[in-house]
Structures are given as C-alpha cells and as structure tokens.
C-alpha cells in the first residue's frame, strides 16, 4: 500500500509531463484500437457468414455467370434444402467519384432470396410488396439513412455492366438481425434485370451470377460441394462450390497485402508508445539519481527501487491505456460515419480493448527495464556524486 | 543576436538517450507517413504509366472499366478505318481490338486464389505498346492456344512459368513467353489472341479498342465527332493515360485516406513525445537560460534556440524515417483493384515529392511540439532563473 502511495506521488511530481505522457500513450492506444477495428471490419463478412449456406460460382472466375437450368440440378443434390441466385449489378449512382455513392447492388431471385438470408429482417408487408412489383427493391437501414431514401422513393442510376438508365422503387427497408449484418446493401428483382436486358440488348444472355444454397447440416458441405462440382465439371460452365465462409474469405484475401500493412503499422504504434513512455521514465530516473542513492543508504534494497520505477511506468501506461480505449469508441464512430461504404460493419471488439491495454502495459514494463537496471547497478557513491 | 548552432547541437548531445528516444518516436511516425504516400504513389505510377502517351482507348459509354465495357465487331471495324487512327509499320491501322476477362489462379506464396486479368489482343498490340517486351521465350502465335504472361504473374502465381499449361475457358493454353512491361499494369496480365479468347469464353463482343492517335492534338475533334456519330454514339474515347489514372483513383484514395488518418492520429503521440523532451530540456537548463539572458541574449534568441533544437530533433527523426521508408522500395505488394476486379502488383515509389512531404510533416511535428516549451524558456525571468537549481 505504501509502495503504491510513493509511486503515485512520484507520478504527479511533474504534473505536466505525466499528463502529456498519458495523453501520448492514449493517442497511440487509440490509433492501435482503430487499426485493429478496421482489420476486424474487413473480416466482418467472414465472421458473419452463416454456417449452413454455400455458394456455387463459375470455377474460372466470379465474373462469369452460370446457366439458369443449374438451379434445378443443384436443388436435386442430396443435402441441399434450398437454392437462390443473385447477380452483381454494379451501376453508377450520382457522382461516381464520391465514395458515398457506392453501395453493393444485387439482382436477386425475389421468391427465395430472403428465405435463405433470415438475418436481413424486413416487415412481411414490405416483403410482399417487393415481390409484387417488377422494379421494386429492398435496401438496408444504414443505406436508407445515409441517403435519406424512404419507402416509395425511386432510385435512378446509370448502368455500367448493364448499360442504360435504371429506376428502382424502394418498397422495403431491412434491418440486420444483429450488429454483424451489413445494412448498406440493395436488392432488386432479378426478373427486372432479365426483362430489361432482353429488351435493351436483344441477344445478350442474362444468367445467374452465383447460386446460394442452404444445406441441412454443416458437415454435409464437403459432400455437397463435391457432388455439384463433379456434376458440372465437364460442362461449358464448370462450378466451384464452397461454404459462405470460404467465399467471404476469398474476398478478404484480395486485400491481404493492405491488411498486412495495417498489422505492421499496429506494431509500429506499440513501438511509439514504448518510446514516449521510456523517454519519460528515463528522464524521471535521471533526475532522481541522487534520491535513489539516498534511499539506498537508508536501507531500501534494489528490489524496492525497481518496484518504484516499474510501478510508476505501469501506472502511467495503464492510465494512458484506459484513456486511449475510451477514446477509441468515438473515433471509430466518426470513422464509420466518414467512410460508410468502405466498412459497412464496424464494431470495437472486446479483444481489441484487451490488446490495447495489454500493449500499453507491456510497453510500461519494457520502458522501465533499462532505467531500473541502471539504478540498481549504480553504486551509492556515484549516485550521490551525480549532479542532476 | 543569434545563439550559436553549436550550443543547440551540444545540448542535444548532452542528453543522448532522451534525444535518441524522441528521434526514434518521430522516425517511426515519419516512416509510416512516408510509407503510405509511397504506396499510393507507386500504385498511381504503375497504372498511369500503363497508358501510352498518344494512345486512345474506346470503351462503351459509362463503362467504369474494360471489364464492364462492350464494343461489337461492326463498331470496332468502323473505328479502325477512322482517319484519326495512325498507320502501323505495315500500313494497316495501328489499333488493337481487345477483350479483358478475369480468371482465378493460385498464388505461390499463400496458396490462395487470386484474380488475374487476361487480355486478348490483336496483332498490332505490341507495336501499340512499345513498353512491353518479351524477355523470355517468344511472342504467342495468333490462331493458336498460346499465351504470354506478365512477369509479376510468372513470379507470383502457380502454373504460370514458361512452358507450363494454364486451364481456363474450357481449354488448355501454353505459356510460350514472359513479358516485361516495365512495372506497369501489363506486368500483371496474361496476353493471348483475342479471337481465341472470345471463342473459348463464348463471348461475341470485344471489351475495348485501343489505337494510336494520328494527330494527338486533334483528340478532342475526333472524340466529339465519333461520340456524335449515330453509328458509334454509344462509345466513349479516352486518353489511355486518363483511363488508367481513373482506374487507380479509388484504391489510391483509399490507401491515402486510411493511411493519413491513422498517421495524423499518432503523429500526436510523437508531437507529445517531442514536447515532453523539450519541456524537460527547458527545466534542466533553467540556469543556463538565465545565464544566456544575463550575458545579453534576447528572449527572441532563446525562443529561436529552443525551436531550432526541436526542429533539429524532428529533422533527424524525419530523415531517419524517410531512410527506413526508402528500404520499402525493395518491397512489392499485390492487391485486387476492385475497379478492374483483378490483382495489380506494385511497389513503394519514393519520389522527391514524398521526401519533401515527409520532412515537412516532421518539421511541423517539431514546431508544434517545441513551441510551448520554447515559449516557457523565453519567458523565464533572469533573476529567478539564475537562482534555480
């Protein structure tokens, strides 16, 4: 108890310096938390993947569509309990250089798609209205908020993959079942895409971008995948069937170099925390060289002195860590607001908080090691002779 | 009267450990700052350099990339006979009808699937892009299932070595050559015969047509005329460079926004570090400052001396950070550019602009961190300063 008192007294001896150090550590811990959260947001799709869904897509690349008749053949594979399909629509809404104007747009089978994705929750009457009208669409809650879209609004955009002007009537707004669900997407009727393209570009085929399947049990997945891929192996459009998790993972993989860079940066941040803290501790210890010598003559052992120094470093580090974690939340919120389309699902994970605090405390221990060692080794006489 | 620089230098040297720790903190921040700028710069350089200065690319209007663009045969034939197209060495139009698609290949390093652009080209493609050289093997033969792979693909993906066979589009394709495109986006592509690719993938239309402008100064007239012509009105003409610059925009902006946001946040950490050091310097040297004032140095000079000291700290840290970042030039990274949905390999590009920005950033950190402590030093009262200690 007395030890803690001395440590705290030492901390507040240079109030300004202590405050600045805590602030410096807090900013670094906050940056660390932000980066970890961003990396987590990247993986949100993987974390939120359902355990009973699989994706069948063209083996050569996702950019190639699959023929429509595959649907019935896939549905007949033992273990598959439901099949839906979707297409990436692309499209340009408003100014194409404004990030806010980009969100994922999918043409989906209106009858089956929302049955397979129970995490997209829309009121039954809205779902019914969506199924009734050809150019109806359902959009996510966050997307509606960002652009002020209301039910009944018409969203107009320019097609890029499917050229021409497109108009979609908002008939429903879905909310996510939990925090991990992306609420920035837009779904419209696949039939609308099909009919319009046939009208606008006669002769251009419109197939399914990919199929979504529900399987009875997760352990049936390898068998289902093998059965489907074997069936279409020698056709003109061979398939690749994988769990939704693997499918999402392949998207994360595409940016793996950026994620790695971010992880490198987060290590650099721990280095910065360490340097700021070490600087303060080294200064404090140097100024108190004579004091420590006096304490030694009074009978305090090296262990006591180490405890003083390490304790002081840990107290400062902990204060900085707590403040940094507290600051992480508003910063992440601001970040999510500034770049809504890049990271539709962004949440501070408990592990991030633990890691941030851990990094600060680790830096505290490491920063104290060198000066503590020096104090223990300095002979009393040398210490007393030192002019601060 | 100015306080001599040697005083500043010796003051820093007197407290080596503290000085080194502060410099280290500043260096790390500048390192990340410079790294981010180099990355964005490298991406832009890679893509912008891909476009030939006098080349014009024709896409379908409002297509955001070649992947979503379609040009039918009739239109392509008409465009080639335009008077705005320069003649090739053989007298035919210097133009290439191309189709761009994406296939999946396994990466050597991570064994994960990566998206690779494949580009079907016409016989004049190499003459149109003099920056692309076959460095191993030979060019592919038109009318056969032969392909040439870019050097990034050859080194990063499995099964893309010289002499191996790639399977896509329901067929097998032999790699007969490796191309060096001088670090441009073509290094991350696989090239083959456009007609063979279209047949294999059952695709009836081209993605784009690229031609050399006969008279680059008249680009605007040719563009206006063709885009107004009812037979070609659904196309859009762009300088090839502008097209590739647009392709880099989203990803480069993303890297910059994300990177600079993070660096700005933790530059506060480094600034605070500098501030702590400078406050301590002032506190430790109170008597010295009093003496300086007593011998006749003005407040202004004391302020300047401490500010310069802090800037020297920052500049050394900045130089160290840039030096560390320069080592990144040897690194190459590869990510998917979502605009073209395919892998693009690029490096960290150090440019004079990046160095200047990074050092400026360091000096600003030094100034901000050193200002308040310097003011405190300048405001010390001579008598009480001399009495301290």
Interface residues (C-beta under 8 A of the other chain):
Chain A: X16 X17 X20 X21 X23 X24 X25 X27 X28 X30 X31 X34 X35 X38 X59 X60 X61 X62 X63 X64 X90 X92 X96 X97 X99 X158 X159 X160 X161 X163 X203 X236 X238 X250 X253 X254 X255 X256 X257 X258 X261 X262 X265 X268 X269 X271 X272 X273 X275 X276 X278 X279 X280 X282 X283 X331 X335 X339 X342 X388
Chain B: X17 X18 X21 X22 X24 X25 X28 X29 X31 X32 X35 X39 X60 X61 X62 X63 X64 X67 X68 X70 X101 X102 X103 X104 X110 X112 X113 X114 X115 X168 X169 X170 X201 X202 X204 X234 X249 X250 X253 X254 X255 X257 X258 X261 X262 X265 X266 X268 X269 X270 X272 X273 X275 X276 X277 X279 X280 X284 X333 X334 X335 X336 X338 X341 X343
